Amino acid sequence: MEKIINCKGMACPLPVITAKKALAEFAEDGILTVLVDNDSAVGNLTRLGEHSGFAVTSEKKGNAEYAVIMQVKAGKPVEDAGEEYVCSVPQHGETVVVISSNQMGTGEEALGKKLIGAFIFALTNQDKAPDKMIFYNSGAFLTTEGSPAIKDLKALEESGTIIMTCGTCLDYYGIKDRLQVGIISNMYDIVETQIKAGLIIRP
């Protein structure tokens, strides 16, 4: 008996649940092949098969297609690996850093400004720079003349980060003509960027 089930596009743990139902239908020894589209599903299905005492192999079929093959022994109970299953959430979309203040956290203003400067500097030392950075409210001061973060922000911009500062905020504080890095943005773009983001970081 040989069965192939397509679990591509299924959210975790549905591939495991679907595979368990398919395994229960085996009345004789055979092969179950489960098609999935992410590493987490491969790992979870492999654990399911191994805990059940089946030989398990996996193959990468394409850019986002994997086949997990189980040598099924009929009559052998399907064992649940339970808490060992891992459901990772794949990131789709851009990494966006949103900064709404010229200081980080609450408390002493001087400390807060020092921390936000250190945060932005730390971003320049990551393996991958954020795709976009949004500055609004008093965070707009960080992209304008006199900000100690300008050097680091320009380094991030050179690495490919798009830096966006709220135009309404620049107007409110009267500092639009002092913008030193990035572009002037609007609320529509700010909202759209966050809606489409795969990961939003707010220091």
C-alpha positions, 0 to 999 in steps of 0.5 A: 500500500502506498499513499501520498498526501499533500499538506503544503500550505497547512498551518502547524500542527495540521500536517502531523494531524493529517498524517496521523489520520492517514497512518491509521488507514493502513491495513497493511505495510506500506509507504506514506509520503507527506508533501510539506513546504517548510522545515518545521513540518519536516521535523515534526513528521520525522519525529512522529514516524520515529516515535512510532517505530517507522523508518523515515527519510525526507527529500527536498523536492524544490525551493519550498517543497519537501517529501517525508517518506515513512515506511509504515508497519501496519498494526503498529500504534502511532505514537504522538511525540506531543510536546516535541512538536515545533510550530515555527511561524515563518516570516513573510514580509519586511522587518520594520523598526518603529521608533516613536520617541527620541528616548527609549523606555520611561524614566530619566530622560538622559538615560532614555536618549542614551539607550535609544542611541545605543539601540540604533548603533546596535542595529548597524552591527546586525547581520541583516539591517532592517528593511525599513525604519519609521520615526514619528512623534518625538522620534522625528528628532532622531533623523534631524540636525543635531541628532547623535544618531545621524551617523548610524542612521546614514550607515543603515541607509547605505546598507539598504534600510529605508528610513521614513520620518512622519511629515506631520511630526516634522511640521509640528515640531518645526524641524522639517528643514533640518531632516538629515537622513531618509525621506519624509513620509505620511500616515498612509505609508506608515500604516501600510508599511506596518500592515505588510511587515513580517516583523515589527520591532519597537524599542 
